[in-house]
Amino acid sequence: PAMTVANAWQLSSHVGQIDNLDQLLKQSDYVTIHIPLLEATKGLLSREKLALLKPSAVLLNFSRDELVDEVAVVAALKEDKLQKYVTDFPNETTKGHPKIIALPHLGASTLEAEDNCAIMIADQLQDYLENGNVKFSVNFPNVFMPRYEGVIRLVLVHTNLPGVVAQISNILGTEKINIARLLNKSRDSTGYTMLDLELTEVSSDLTDKLKSIPELLKLRIL
């Protein structure tokens, strides 16, 4: 979602840039729609836009049925001005038509998807428990730092206020402990800091000093 248009064109030299929707529709053999349904996009593929498609074109809609004038789609199919329409929002207009493939909107509920979700969840939990990395959390920032042998990792969850990382660094500096790597991210009121320290063990004295930081919510030693 945060990718810029300029960066998108750098993904592959085989990807060409189209300046406007009309040009896209006129040139494409297959048009696939993946946009949200908003007031600005409702009815985007209107009768006039559909008329720009090649008679041999295939239109695929996996977003929302209201993005397309499906009455106009049926008319275009009847007049051989469109080859086929594929949608995963079956309704009275589209279901049962010989030139329309209407699928249930259940792409995330296949056996393969369920298996992949279970594996993904287990992998993410393992990575969090063993390495402190966070991915797809609802209330923590996404955090990833590669793990290397020979270091101890500290994970500190704290309130997102100025000066917390400085307090952590000062404590480690006073103890003459070198920080090999440090990563700090925040999300709303929560701060998340990971540090790799060149240590073989963490003393109880160091643990007590870190826990004395007023903003600290949780300390993990990995």
C-alpha positions as CSV (number, residue, x, y, z in Angstrom):
1,P,0.0,0.0,0.0
2,A,2.9,2.4,0.6
3,M,4.6,1.8,-2.7
4,T,4.8,4.8,-5.0
5,V,3.8,4.7,-8.7
6,A,7.3,5.5,-9.6
7,N,8.7,2.5,-7.7
8,A,6.0,0.2,-9.2
9,W,7.4,0.7,-12.7
10,Q,10.8,-0.4,-11.5
11,L,9.7,-3.9,-10.5
12,S,10.1,-5.3,-14.0
13,S,11.3,-4.1,-17.3
14,H,8.4,-6.1,-18.9
15,V,5.8,-3.9,-17.2
16,G,4.5,-1.0,-19.3
17,Q,2.9,2.1,-18.0
18,I,-0.6,3.1,-19.1
19,D,-1.6,6.7,-18.7
20,N,-5.3,6.3,-18.5
21,L,-8.1,3.7,-18.2
22,D,-9.4,4.2,-21.7
23,Q,-5.9,3.3,-23.1
24,L,-5.7,0.2,-20.9
25,L,-9.1,-1.1,-22.0
26,K,-8.5,-0.6,-25.7
27,Q,-5.2,-2.5,-25.6
28,S,-5.8,-5.3,-23.1
29,D,-6.7,-8.9,-23.9
30,Y,-7.5,-9.5,-20.2
31,V,-8.6,-6.9,-17.7
32,T,-8.6,-7.9,-14.0
33,I,-10.0,-5.5,-11.3
34,H,-8.5,-5.3,-7.8
35,I,-9.7,-2.0,-6.3
36,P,-12.0,-1.1,-3.3
37,L,-15.6,-0.2,-3.8
38,L,-15.8,3.6,-3.0
39,E,-18.1,6.3,-4.3
40,A,-15.3,7.3,-6.7
41,T,-15.0,3.7,-8.1
42,K,-18.6,2.6,-8.1
43,G,-19.7,1.8,-11.7
44,L,-16.1,2.4,-12.9
45,L,-16.5,-0.1,-15.7
46,S,-19.6,1.6,-17.2
47,R,-21.3,0.8,-20.5
48,E,-19.1,3.4,-22.2
49,K,-15.9,1.9,-20.7
50,L,-16.9,-1.6,-21.6
51,A,-17.5,-0.5,-25.2
52,L,-13.7,0.2,-25.4
53,L,-12.8,-3.5,-24.8
54,K,-11.9,-5.8,-27.7
55,P,-14.6,-8.3,-28.7
56,S,-12.0,-11.0,-27.7
57,A,-11.3,-9.5,-24.3
58,V,-12.0,-11.2,-21.0
59,L,-13.0,-9.2,-18.0
60,L,-12.2,-10.5,-14.5
61,N,-13.7,-8.9,-11.4
62,F,-12.5,-10.1,-8.0
63,S,-13.2,-6.9,-6.1
64,R,-16.9,-6.0,-5.9
65,D,-19.8,-6.5,-8.4
66,E,-20.9,-2.9,-8.1
67,L,-17.6,-1.7,-9.7
68,V,-19.0,-3.0,-13.0
69,D,-22.2,-2.3,-14.9
70,E,-23.1,-6.0,-15.1
71,V,-26.3,-5.3,-17.1
72,A,-24.0,-3.8,-19.8
73,V,-21.7,-6.8,-19.5
74,V,-24.5,-9.2,-20.2
75,A,-25.5,-7.0,-23.2
76,A,-21.9,-7.0,-24.5
77,L,-21.7,-10.7,-24.2
78,K,-25.0,-11.2,-26.1
79,E,-23.8,-8.9,-28.9
80,D,-20.3,-10.7,-29.0
81,K,-18.6,-7.4,-28.0
82,L,-17.0,-9.2,-25.0
83,Q,-15.8,-12.8,-24.9
84,K,-16.2,-13.7,-21.2
85,Y,-16.8,-12.2,-17.8
86,V,-15.4,-13.8,-14.6
87,T,-16.6,-12.7,-11.2
88,D,-16.6,-14.1,-7.7
89,F,-19.8,-12.2,-6.8
90,P,-22.6,-14.3,-8.2
91,N,-26.0,-12.5,-8.4
92,E,-29.3,-12.7,-10.3
93,T,-27.7,-10.8,-13.2
94,T,-24.7,-13.0,-13.7
95,K,-25.4,-16.5,-12.4
96,G,-26.2,-19.2,-14.9
97,H,-25.0,-17.2,-18.0
98,P,-23.1,-19.4,-20.4
99,K,-20.4,-16.8,-21.0
100,I,-20.0,-15.8,-17.3
101,I,-17.9,-17.7,-14.8
102,A,-19.4,-16.9,-11.4
103,L,-17.4,-18.2,-8.4
104,P,-18.1,-18.0,-4.7
105,H,-16.1,-15.3,-2.9
106,L,-14.2,-17.8,-0.8
107,G,-10.7,-17.7,-2.0
108,A,-9.3,-17.6,1.5
109,S,-11.3,-20.6,2.6
110,T,-9.8,-23.3,0.4
111,L,-8.1,-26.3,2.0
112,E,-4.7,-25.0,0.7
113,A,-5.3,-21.5,2.1
114,E,-6.3,-22.9,5.5
115,D,-3.1,-25.1,5.6
116,N,-1.0,-22.1,4.5
117,C,-2.5,-19.9,7.2
118,A,-1.9,-22.5,9.9
119,I,1.8,-22.8,8.8
120,M,2.2,-19.1,8.6
121,I,0.8,-18.6,12.1
122,A,3.0,-21.2,13.6
123,D,6.1,-19.8,11.8
124,Q,5.3,-16.2,13.0
125,L,4.7,-17.4,16.6
126,Q,8.0,-19.3,16.6
127,D,9.9,-16.3,15.2
128,Y,8.4,-14.1,17.9
129,L,9.1,-16.5,20.8
130,E,12.7,-17.3,19.6
131,N,13.8,-14.0,18.0
132,G,11.3,-11.3,19.1
133,N,10.3,-10.5,15.5
134,V,6.8,-9.3,15.0
135,K,4.7,-9.6,11.9
136,F,1.0,-8.7,11.2
137,S,0.3,-7.8,14.8
138,V,-2.9,-5.8,15.5
139,N,-1.3,-3.7,18.2
140,F,2.5,-4.0,17.9
141,P,4.7,-2.5,15.0
142,N,6.1,-4.9,12.4
143,V,9.6,-5.6,13.6
144,F,12.3,-7.8,12.0
145,M,16.0,-8.0,12.8
146,P,18.2,-10.9,11.6
147,R,19.5,-13.1,14.3
148,Y,23.2,-14.0,14.6
149,E,25.0,-16.5,16.8
150,G,27.2,-15.3,19.7
151,V,24.9,-12.5,20.9
152,I,22.1,-12.2,23.4
153,R,19.0,-10.4,22.3
154,L,16.9,-8.2,24.6
155,V,13.4,-7.3,23.7
156,L,11.8,-4.3,25.5
157,V,8.2,-3.3,25.2
158,H,7.6,0.2,26.5
159,T,5.4,3.2,26.2
160,N,6.2,5.3,23.2
161,L,7.8,8.3,24.8
162,P,10.9,10.3,24.1
163,G,14.0,9.3,25.9
164,V,13.3,5.6,26.6
165,V,15.9,4.3,24.1
166,A,18.4,6.8,25.6
167,Q,17.7,5.4,29.1
168,I,18.3,1.8,27.8
169,S,21.6,2.9,26.1
170,N,22.8,4.7,29.1
171,I,22.3,1.7,31.3
172,L,24.2,-0.5,28.9
173,G,26.9,2.1,28.5
174,T,27.4,2.4,32.2
175,E,27.7,-1.4,32.4
176,K,30.2,-1.2,29.5
177,I,28.2,-3.5,27.3
178,N,28.5,-3.1,23.6
179,I,25.4,-3.0,21.5
180,A,25.9,-5.0,18.3
181,R,22.6,-4.1,16.7
182,L,19.6,-2.0,17.8
183,L,16.1,-1.6,16.3
184,N,13.4,0.6,17.6
185,K,9.9,0.9,16.2
186,S,6.6,2.2,17.5
187,R,2.9,1.9,16.9
188,D,0.6,4.4,18.5
189,S,1.4,4.4,22.3
190,T,3.6,1.2,22.2
191,G,7.3,1.2,21.6
192,Y,9.3,-1.9,20.7
193,T,13.1,-2.1,21.0
194,M,15.3,-5.0,20.2
195,L,19.0,-5.1,21.0
196,D,21.7,-7.6,20.3
197,L,24.4,-7.5,22.9
198,E,27.9,-9.0,22.8
199,L,27.3,-11.0,26.0
200,T,27.2,-14.7,27.0
201,E,24.7,-14.0,29.9
202,V,22.7,-11.2,31.3
203,S,23.3,-10.5,35.0
204,S,20.5,-10.0,37.5
205,D,21.9,-6.5,38.2
206,L,21.5,-5.5,34.5
207,T,18.0,-7.0,34.5
208,D,17.0,-5.0,37.6
209,K,18.3,-1.7,36.1
210,L,16.4,-2.2,32.9
211,K,13.3,-3.1,34.8
212,S,13.6,0.1,36.8
213,I,12.9,2.2,33.6
214,P,9.5,3.7,34.4
215,E,8.2,3.4,30.9
216,L,9.1,-0.4,30.6
217,L,6.2,-2.7,30.1
218,K,8.0,-6.0,29.4
219,L,11.5,-7.3,29.2
220,R,12.4,-10.5,27.4
221,I,15.9,-12.1,27.2
222,L,16.4,-14.3,24.2
